Amino acid sequence: MNVEGLKKIAGEKAAERVKDGMVVGLGTGSTVKYTIMKIGEMVKNGLDIVGVPTSKATERLARKFGIKIGELAEYDSIDLTIDGADEVNKNLELIKGGGGALLREKMVAYYSKYELIVVDERKYREIFGSFPLPVEVVKFGYARTMRKLESLGCKPSLRLEENKAFVTDNGNYIIDCSFGKIENAGDLEKEFNMIPGVVENGLFIGLTNEIIIGSKNGVKVLKSRE
């Protein structure tokens, strides 16, 4: 099975968790795209849910498939969020932000009763670091912020799109930080967020309840013990 096939089986498996009446966080990325498409099919067959998108791109996709859209501020909590990730590990920690939506993704995850992540098997890692860690920063003084990020042991680079600085849905820049190896993700997450100018970072620690992994041998599931 090719990579798209692995993404599809993981994404569609997650859609099975969506029940009538739920408020559902809709993640961003190439795997959760299949979840959204499947939910759209379910909506067409009578499922009644509200989707809270984590990016403008996800909102457009959800509307295309007939999913009713709500705002995060309208709900005390979200019943279930289904999202993707760039790297995952056995501790249910994530690196996210390859699509540039990490701030909204983390906000939606924080207010969710249950966070379900869908990935293909290439995203599983024993040790983080092969994927550059995205850090969202304000435009003001970003070059100085980059130098501070570098002092934490990474090689930072400003994310570009069509030879211009990539701008997030929130009007900020993304700095991709190459570490090579990240051994203590929890401590690093806190260090990043102590830096003025850093809006949020792509380490998701203690937010995930379950990971569905599409593999050549079928679907694998990692769950928290809670």
QUIWOFEN-V427117 format. One line per field, one symbol per residue. phi: phi as a letter, one per 30 degrees, with the letter a starting at -180 (. if undefined). Layout:
phi = ???
This chain:
phi = .dddddddddddddddddceidccdcdbkdddeddddddeddddcjdcbbccdcaddddddddeciddcbceddbdacdaccbcacbbbddicbcbjdcicdddddddddccdbcccbbcddddbdbdkdceddbdbddeiddddeddddddjccdbddcbhibedcddcicccccccciabcbddddeddeddddjddabddccicccabccdbdcjdcbcbddd
